[in-house]
């Protein structure tokens, strides 16, 4: 495990006209379960299908159609709970949350209010090198998604696409442990990273596969500490929920805007209404969507079509034994086994695909050199072209081949960059490219010595200056490298120049 120091929360202080205020943030993250079929039907979950083409009879709420639980979705929820070091409830149950909306054909959503499948867990959010915060997970429950209403296809009508209806979601509910917009974004990033490592959610926020409802409240300094001591929510301000956030940048902006709105209300002598709001990034404001859940009668009751869900501990243990190496453990191993810095290990383990790529390159090679090439050369080039590691035209074997040529002394670091550009643009085996294009490094000391002699003979004035100031010997090294087309072994050139100048 990583050697981390767990810091107390450092709240963001926002100055009002009358007081300084602190933020208190809790999050409800809806993560779409990575599954080919929906939660209660065999309909496809493929993104981008024709509207209303991935809809089974039970999804469309046809009369007499009964839900049948998808065991794999349950397994994915258990896997997620184990990955978050959470309690797994061997008995859970489904409830109906009743409300009317055009894209909810049943007139209710099947969820888990009273008996969720996963209990308390935690997420470790790193705030700097070696410093982390624990954000407590209150619960994870599984539920079905609603459809999608489309309002921009016709000026007079709205359309409904039911493809998402019935898709399995995990709702991951945190405690109000987050104290700043930056920490909120870091929490989402870490949660997404863990889910992607586990393979339980692809974390695609653009497609809506990971979205967050952000609960924001304000309190005076000291109130949060009283809440921590008593677990009494009355010490905290009235919270408002900002719905359906699918961008880390917008999450930060929305929290700032909503906090300032609440401060203005309270300092003017008013009170904040508990409600659900939406964030408008174009106007930089939140606006009321509807009054909060407590003001509604959702008429929760146990779903009569689904028996309580009972799972065996042996099955949970089997899932636990199959968990992959998770980000914190992988990062700690990269630091220990490859001698990487905390920063480099963080970059390389940020995405599961990046970590796998690096490990393939580093196998049997110098870990630090492999990290430098992956991060600086490959990631840098991919970023310029707005590509990710899965779109890399350079395979781990090709990049490893370039590193091997450097290690053997066949090419210098400078030549290696030229080889990398050729491989990136044209493909091919690095060793063949070096051979065919005559890029092999000159290691023959006789040839290098002859080049050094030529440069020294042609520049007597510079020789005298170098003897007075040894730092100027680098000029001769540069001239020799230029004369040899960059192919001379830099170490040999340095040694021969120093010897010839008597330095």
C-alpha positions as CSV (number, residue, x, y, z in Angstrom):
1,X,0.0,0.0,0.0
2,X,1.0,3.6,-0.5
3,X,2.6,5.4,2.5
4,X,0.0,8.1,2.9
5,X,-0.7,10.8,5.5
6,X,-4.4,11.2,6.1
7,X,-5.1,14.9,6.4
8,X,-8.1,16.4,8.1
9,X,-10.5,18.2,5.7
10,X,-9.3,21.6,4.6
11,X,-12.5,23.5,3.8
12,X,-12.7,26.1,1.1
13,X,-13.4,29.4,2.8
14,X,-15.7,31.7,0.9
15,X,-15.9,35.3,2.1
16,X,-19.4,36.7,2.3
17,X,-20.4,40.3,3.0
18,X,-20.9,39.5,6.8
19,X,-19.1,36.2,7.5
20,X,-16.6,33.7,6.2
21,X,-18.4,30.5,5.1
22,X,-17.3,26.9,4.7
23,X,-18.5,24.4,2.1
24,X,-20.0,21.0,2.9
25,X,-20.4,18.6,-0.1
26,X,-21.8,15.2,-0.5
27,X,-22.2,13.3,-3.8
28,X,-24.5,10.7,-5.3
29,X,-22.7,9.2,-8.3
30,X,-24.7,7.2,-10.8
31,X,-22.4,4.7,-12.5
32,X,-23.8,2.7,-15.4
33,X,-23.0,-1.0,-14.8
34,X,-20.8,-2.5,-17.5
35,X,-23.1,-5.2,-18.8
36,X,-24.3,-6.2,-22.2
37,X,-27.9,-6.6,-20.9
38,X,-30.1,-4.5,-18.8
39,X,-30.9,-5.0,-15.1
40,X,-34.3,-6.8,-15.5
41,X,-34.3,-7.8,-19.2
42,X,-32.0,-9.2,-21.9
43,X,-32.2,-6.0,-24.0
44,X,-28.9,-4.6,-25.2
45,X,-27.2,-1.7,-23.5
46,X,-25.2,-0.7,-26.6
47,X,-24.7,3.1,-26.8
48,X,-25.7,4.9,-30.0
49,X,-28.3,2.5,-31.3
50,X,-31.4,3.8,-33.2
51,X,-33.9,5.3,-30.7
52,X,-36.2,2.7,-29.1
53,X,-34.4,-0.2,-30.7
54,X,-32.9,-1.6,-27.4
55,X,-36.3,-2.1,-25.6
56,X,-37.7,-5.3,-24.3
57,X,-41.4,-5.7,-23.3
58,X,-40.6,-5.4,-19.6
59,X,-38.6,-2.2,-20.3
60,X,-41.7,-0.7,-22.1
61,X,-43.9,-1.8,-19.2
62,X,-46.1,-4.0,-21.3
63,X,-48.9,-5.6,-19.3
64,X,-48.0,-8.9,-17.6
65,X,-44.3,-8.5,-18.1
66,X,-42.3,-9.4,-15.0
67,X,-38.7,-8.3,-14.2
68,X,-36.0,-11.0,-14.0
69,X,-32.8,-9.9,-12.2
70,X,-29.5,-9.9,-14.2
71,X,-27.1,-11.9,-12.0
72,X,-24.1,-10.3,-13.7
73,X,-25.2,-6.8,-12.7
74,X,-25.5,-8.0,-9.1
75,X,-21.9,-9.4,-9.4
76,X,-20.7,-6.1,-10.7
77,X,-22.2,-4.2,-7.7
78,X,-20.6,-6.6,-5.3
79,X,-17.3,-6.2,-7.1
80,X,-17.6,-2.5,-6.8
81,X,-18.3,-2.7,-3.1
82,X,-15.3,-4.9,-2.5
83,X,-13.1,-2.5,-4.5
84,X,-14.3,0.3,-2.2
85,X,-13.6,-1.7,0.9
86,X,-17.3,-1.7,1.7
87,X,-19.6,-4.0,3.6
88,X,-21.5,-6.4,1.4
89,X,-25.1,-7.1,2.5
90,X,-26.0,-10.7,1.9
91,X,-29.6,-9.8,2.0
92,X,-31.0,-6.8,0.1
93,X,-34.3,-5.9,-1.4
94,X,-35.9,-3.8,-4.2
95,X,-38.4,-1.0,-3.8
96,X,-40.6,1.0,-6.1
97,X,-40.1,4.7,-6.3
98,X,-43.3,6.0,-7.8
99,X,-43.4,9.2,-9.9
100,X,-44.7,10.1,-13.3
101,X,-42.4,11.2,-16.1
102,X,-42.8,10.5,-19.8
103,X,-39.6,8.6,-20.2
104,X,-40.5,6.3,-17.2
105,X,-43.0,3.8,-18.8
106,X,-43.8,1.9,-15.6
107,X,-44.6,5.0,-13.7
108,X,-42.1,3.9,-11.1
109,X,-38.3,3.2,-10.8
110,X,-37.1,0.0,-9.2
111,X,-34.4,0.9,-6.7
112,X,-33.1,-0.1,-3.2
113,X,-34.1,2.5,-0.6
114,X,-34.3,0.5,2.6
115,X,-31.9,-2.5,2.1
116,X,-29.1,-1.7,-0.3
117,X,-26.7,-4.4,-1.6
118,X,-23.6,-2.5,-0.4
119,X,-23.0,-0.7,2.9
120,X,-20.3,1.6,4.2
121,X,-17.0,1.9,2.4
122,X,-14.4,4.5,1.6
123,X,-12.5,6.2,-1.2
124,X,-8.9,7.5,-0.6
125,X,-8.6,10.9,-2.4
126,X,-5.0,12.0,-2.9
127,X,-4.6,15.8,-2.5
128,X,-0.8,16.0,-3.0
129,X,2.2,13.8,-2.9
130,X,1.8,11.4,0.0
131,X,-1.3,13.2,1.4
132,X,-4.8,11.8,1.1
133,X,-8.3,12.2,2.5
134,X,-10.8,9.5,3.3
135,X,-14.3,10.1,1.8
136,X,-16.7,7.8,3.4
137,X,-19.2,5.9,1.3
138,X,-22.6,5.5,3.0
139,X,-24.1,3.0,0.6
140,X,-24.3,1.6,-2.9
141,X,-27.6,0.4,-4.3
142,X,-28.5,-0.8,-7.8
143,X,-31.4,0.6,-9.7
144,X,-32.8,0.9,-13.2
145,X,-32.2,4.0,-15.3
146,X,-35.0,6.0,-17.0
147,X,-35.2,6.9,-20.6
148,X,-34.4,10.1,-22.4
149,X,-36.7,13.0,-23.3
150,X,-35.7,14.9,-26.5
151,X,-37.0,18.4,-26.8
152,X,-35.0,19.8,-29.7
153,X,-36.2,17.8,-32.7
154,X,-39.5,19.5,-33.1
155,X,-40.8,23.0,-32.1
156,X,-44.1,21.6,-30.9
157,X,-43.5,18.1,-29.6
158,X,-41.1,16.2,-27.4
159,X,-39.8,12.7,-28.2
160,X,-38.9,9.8,-25.9
161,X,-36.1,7.4,-26.4
162,X,-36.4,4.3,-24.2
163,X,-33.0,2.7,-25.0
164,X,-31.6,3.6,-21.6
165,X,-34.8,2.5,-19.8
166,X,-33.9,-0.4,-17.5
167,X,-30.1,0.0,-17.8
168,X,-28.5,-1.0,-14.5
169,X,-27.1,1.8,-12.4
170,X,-25.0,1.8,-9.2
171,X,-25.8,4.8,-7.1
172,X,-22.7,5.4,-4.9
173,X,-23.7,7.8,-2.1
174,X,-21.0,9.5,-0.1
175,X,-21.1,11.1,3.3
176,X,-20.8,14.9,3.4
177,X,-17.1,14.7,3.8
178,X,-16.0,16.8,0.8
179,X,-15.0,20.4,1.6
180,X,-14.0,22.1,-1.6
181,X,-14.8,22.1,-5.4
182,X,-11.3,20.8,-6.1
183,X,-11.7,17.9,-3.7
184,X,-15.1,17.1,-5.3
185,X,-13.4,16.8,-8.7
186,X,-10.6,14.7,-7.2
187,X,-13.1,12.4,-5.6
188,X,-15.0,11.8,-8.9
189,X,-11.7,11.2,-10.7
190,X,-10.5,8.7,-8.1
191,X,-13.9,6.9,-8.0
192,X,-13.9,6.8,-11.8
193,X,-10.4,5.4,-11.8
194,X,-11.3,2.6,-9.4
195,X,-14.5,1.6,-11.3
196,X,-12.5,1.4,-14.6
197,X,-9.8,-0.8,-12.9
198,X,-12.6,-3.0,-11.6
199,X,-14.3,-3.1,-15.0
200,X,-17.7,-2.4,-13.4
201,X,-18.3,1.0,-15.2
202,X,-16.5,2.4,-18.2
203,X,-16.6,5.9,-16.7
204,X,-17.6,7.6,-19.9
205,X,-19.0,10.9,-18.7
206,X,-19.7,12.2,-22.2
207,X,-22.1,9.4,-22.8
208,X,-23.7,9.8,-19.4
209,X,-22.4,6.5,-18.1
210,X,-21.0,8.3,-15.0
211,X,-22.8,11.3,-13.7
212,X,-23.2,13.0,-10.3
213,X,-25.8,14.7,-8.2
214,X,-23.9,17.2,-6.0
215,X,-25.3,18.2,-2.7
216,X,-24.0,21.6,-1.6
217,X,-24.5,23.4,1.7
218,X,-22.8,26.2,3.6
219,X,-22.0,26.6,7.3
220,X,-20.1,28.9,9.6
221,X,-16.6,27.8,10.6
222,X,-16.7,25.2,13.4
223,X,-20.1,23.9,12.5
224,X,-18.7,21.0,10.5
225,X,-16.5,19.9,13.4
226,X,-19.7,19.8,15.6
227,X,-21.4,17.6,13.0
228,X,-18.4,15.3,13.0
229,X,-18.6,14.9,16.8
230,X,-22.3,14.4,16.9
231,X,-23.3,13.2,13.4
232,X,-26.2,15.6,13.8
233,X,-27.0,17.1,10.4
234,X,-28.7,20.1,12.0
235,X,-25.2,21.7,12.5
236,X,-24.9,21.9,8.7
237,X,-26.8,24.3,6.4
238,X,-29.7,23.3,4.2
239,X,-28.4,21.4,1.2
240,X,-29.4,21.8,-2.4
241,X,-28.8,19.1,-5.0
242,X,-27.3,20.0,-8.4
243,X,-28.6,17.3,-10.7
244,X,-26.9,15.3,-13.5
245,X,-23.4,16.7,-13.6
246,X,-21.2,14.9,-16.1
247,X,-18.1,17.1,-16.2
248,X,-15.5,17.5,-13.5
249,X,-14.9,21.1,-14.6
250,X,-18.6,21.9,-14.5
251,X,-18.9,20.2,-11.1
252,X,-16.3,22.6,-9.7
253,X,-17.9,25.6,-11.3
254,X,-21.4,24.6,-10.1
255,X,-20.3,24.2,-6.5
256,X,-18.7,27.7,-6.5
257,X,-21.8,29.3,-8.0
258,X,-24.3,27.5,-5.8
259,X,-22.3,28.3,-2.6
260,X,-22.3,32.0,-3.4
261,X,-26.0,31.9,-4.2
262,X,-26.7,30.3,-0.8
263,X,-24.5,32.8,1.1
264,X,-26.2,35.7,-0.5
265,X,-29.6,34.4,0.6
266,X,-28.6,33.7,4.2
267,X,-26.8,36.9,4.7
268,X,-29.8,38.8,3.3
269,X,-31.9,37.3,6.2
270,X,-33.5,34.6,4.0
271,X,-33.4,30.8,4.3
272,X,-32.2,28.3,1.7
273,X,-35.0,26.0,0.3
274,X,-34.0,22.3,0.0
275,X,-34.5,21.6,-3.6
276,X,-33.1,20.1,-6.8
277,X,-31.3,22.5,-9.1
278,X,-29.7,22.4,-12.5
279,X,-26.4,24.1,-13.5
280,X,-26.3,26.3,-16.6
281,X,-22.7,26.6,-17.7
282,X,-23.5,29.2,-20.3
283,X,-25.1,31.6,-17.8
284,X,-22.9,30.5,-14.9
285,X,-25.8,29.9,-12.6
286,X,-27.9,27.2,-11.0
287,X,-31.7,27.3,-11.4
288,X,-34.5,25.5,-9.6
289,X,-35.6,22.2,-11.1
290,X,-38.1,20.9,-8.4
291,X,-38.5,20.7,-4.7
292,X,-36.4,18.1,-3.0
293,X,-37.3,14.5,-2.4
294,X,-38.5,15.0,1.1
295,X,-41.2,17.3,-0.2
296,X,-42.5,14.6,-2.6
297,X,-44.5,11.5,-1.8
298,X,-42.7,8.9,-3.8
299,X,-44.7,6.2,-2.0
300,X,-41.7,3.9,-1.7
301,X,-42.8,0.3,-1.0
302,X,-41.2,-3.1,-1.6
303,X,-41.5,-4.3,-5.2
304,X,-44.0,-7.1,-5.2
305,X,-42.6,-8.7,-8.3
306,X,-39.1,-9.2,-6.9
307,X,-38.2,-11.4,-3.9
308,X,-35.5,-10.2,-1.5
309,X,-32.1,-10.7,-3.0
310,X,-30.0,-13.2,-1.1
311,X,-26.4,-14.0,-1.9
312,X,-23.9,-16.3,-0.3
313,X,-20.7,-15.3,1.4
314,X,-18.8,-18.0,-0.6
315,X,-19.9,-16.2,-3.8
316,X,-18.8,-12.8,-2.4
317,X,-15.4,-14.4,-1.4
318,X,-15.0,-15.8,-4.9
319,X,-15.6,-12.3,-6.5
320,X,-13.1,-10.8,-4.0
321,X,-10.5,-13.3,-5.0
322,X,-10.8,-12.3,-8.6
323,X,-10.4,-8.5,-8.0
324,X,-7.6,-6.9,-10.1
325,X,-4.8,-4.9,-8.6
326,X,-6.3,-1.6,-7.8
327,X,-4.8,1.9,-8.5
328,X,-3.3,2.6,-5.0
329,X,-1.7,-0.9,-4.9
330,X,-0.4,-0.6,-8.5
331,X,1.0,2.8,-7.8
332,X,2.8,1.6,-4.7
333,X,4.3,-1.3,-6.7
334,X,5.4,0.9,-9.5
335,X,7.3,3.1,-7.1
336,X,8.9,0.2,-5.3
337,X,9.7,-2.1,-8.3
338,X,10.6,0.5,-10.9
339,X,12.0,3.2,-8.7
340,X,9.5,5.8,-10.0
341,X,8.7,9.1,-8.4
342,X,5.2,9.6,-6.9
343,X,4.3,11.9,-9.8
344,X,5.4,9.5,-12.5
345,X,3.6,6.6,-10.9
346,X,0.4,8.7,-10.6
347,X,0.5,9.6,-14.3
348,X,1.1,6.0,-15.4
349,X,-1.6,4.5,-13.2
350,X,-4.2,7.2,-13.9
351,X,-5.8,4.9,-16.6
352,X,-5.8,1.2,-16.5
353,X,-4.7,1.0,-20.1
354,X,-1.8,3.4,-19.5
355,X,-0.6,1.3,-16.6
356,X,-0.7,-1.9,-18.7
357,X,1.1,-0.2,-21.6
358,X,3.9,1.0,-19.3
359,X,4.3,-2.3,-17.6
360,X,4.7,-4.1,-21.0
361,X,7.4,-1.5,-22.0
362,X,9.2,-1.7,-18.7
363,X,9.3,-5.6,-18.5
364,X,13.0,-6.6,-18.4
365,X,14.1,-3.0,-18.9
366,X,15.1,0.1,-16.9
367,X,11.9,1.3,-15.3
368,X,12.8,4.9,-15.1
369,X,13.9,5.1,-18.7
370,X,10.7,3.3,-19.7
371,X,8.6,5.8,-17.7
372,X,10.4,8.8,-19.3
373,X,9.7,7.5,-22.8
374,X,6.1,6.7,-22.1
375,X,5.3,9.9,-20.3
376,X,7.4,12.5,-22.1
377,X,7.6,11.2,-25.7
378,X,4.5,9.0,-26.2
379,X,2.0,10.8,-24.0
380,X,3.3,14.1,-25.2
381,X,2.8,13.2,-28.8
382,X,-0.6,11.6,-28.2
383,X,-1.8,14.7,-26.3
384,X,-0.8,17.0,-29.3
385,X,-3.1,14.9,-31.5
386,X,-5.8,14.6,-28.9
387,X,-5.5,10.8,-28.7
388,X,-5.4,8.5,-25.8
389,X,-3.2,5.4,-25.2
390,X,-5.7,3.1,-26.8
391,X,-5.1,5.0,-30.1
392,X,-1.3,4.9,-29.9
393,X,0.3,3.9,-33.3
394,X,3.4,2.8,-31.3
395,X,3.1,-0.6,-29.6
396,X,4.8,-1.4,-26.3
397,X,7.1,-3.8,-28.2
398,X,8.1,-1.0,-30.6
399,X,8.8,1.5,-27.8
400,X,10.6,-1.2,-25.9
401,X,12.7,-1.9,-29.0
402,X,13.8,1.7,-29.1
403,X,14.8,1.6,-25.4
404,X,16.8,-1.7,-26.1
405,X,18.8,0.1,-28.9
406,X,19.7,2.9,-26.5
407,X,20.7,0.4,-23.8
408,X,23.0,-1.5,-26.2
409,X,24.6,1.7,-27.4
410,X,23.4,1.3,-30.9
411,X,21.7,4.7,-30.9
412,X,21.9,7.8,-28.8
413,X,19.0,9.5,-27.1
414,X,18.9,12.1,-29.8
415,X,18.8,9.4,-32.6
416,X,16.2,7.5,-30.6
417,X,13.8,10.5,-30.8
418,X,14.2,10.5,-34.6
419,X,13.5,6.7,-34.7
420,X,10.5,7.3,-32.5
421,X,9.1,9.8,-35.0
422,X,9.5,7.4,-37.8
423,X,7.9,4.5,-35.9
424,X,5.0,6.8,-34.8
425,X,4.4,8.1,-38.4
426,X,5.3,5.2,-40.5
427,X,5.5,2.1,-38.3
428,X,8.1,-0.6,-38.5
429,X,10.7,-2.4,-36.4
430,X,13.1,0.1,-34.7
431,X,16.1,-2.1,-35.2
432,X,15.4,-2.5,-39.0
433,X,14.8,1.3,-39.3
434,X,18.2,2.0,-37.7
435,X,19.9,-0.5,-39.9
436,X,18.3,0.5,-43.2
437,X,18.6,4.2,-42.7
438,X,22.2,4.1,-41.4
439,X,21.2,5.7,-38.1
440,X,23.5,3.5,-36.0
441,X,25.6,5.3,-33.4
442,X,29.3,5.6,-34.2
443,X,31.2,3.9,-31.3
444,X,34.5,3.4,-33.2
445,X,36.9,5.5,-31.0
446,X,39.3,5.9,-33.9
447,X,36.6,7.6,-36.1
448,X,35.5,9.8,-33.2
449,X,39.1,10.8,-32.4
450,X,39.7,11.8,-36.1
451,X,36.6,14.0,-36.0
452,X,37.7,15.6,-32.7
453,X,41.2,16.3,-34.2
454,X,39.6,18.0,-37.2
455,X,37.5,20.3,-35.0
456,X,40.4,21.2,-32.7
457,X,42.7,21.9,-35.6
458,X,40.2,24.2,-37.2
459,X,39.6,26.2,-34.1
460,X,42.9,27.1,-32.3
461,X,41.4,30.2,-30.7
462,X,38.6,28.3,-29.2
463,X,41.1,25.7,-27.8
464,X,42.9,28.4,-25.8
465,X,39.6,29.6,-24.4
466,X,38.6,26.1,-23.4
467,X,41.9,25.6,-21.6
468,X,41.2,28.7,-19.6
469,X,37.5,27.8,-19.0
470,X,36.8,24.0,-19.1
471,X,33.1,24.6,-19.4
472,X,33.7,25.7,-23.0
473,X,34.7,22.1,-23.9
474,X,31.0,21.5,-24.5
475,X,31.3,23.6,-27.7
476,X,33.8,21.1,-29.1
477,X,31.4,18.2,-28.2
478,X,28.6,20.0,-30.1
479,X,30.8,20.5,-33.2
480,X,31.8,16.9,-33.3
481,X,28.3,15.7,-32.9
482,X,27.3,18.0,-35.8
483,X,30.1,16.8,-37.9
484,X,29.1,13.1,-37.4
485,X,25.4,13.8,-38.0
486,X,24.6,13.2,-34.4
487,X,25.8,9.6,-34.7
488,X,28.8,9.7,-32.5
489,X,28.6,8.2,-29.0
490,X,28.2,11.3,-26.8
491,X,30.0,9.7,-23.9
492,X,33.0,8.8,-26.0
493,X,33.1,12.3,-27.6
494,X,33.1,13.9,-24.1
495,X,36.0,11.7,-22.9
496,X,38.1,12.2,-26.1
497,X,37.6,16.0,-26.2
498,X,38.6,16.3,-22.5
499,X,41.7,14.2,-23.1
500,X,42.7,16.1,-26.3
501,X,42.3,19.5,-24.5
502,X,44.1,18.3,-21.4
503,X,41.2,19.1,-19.2
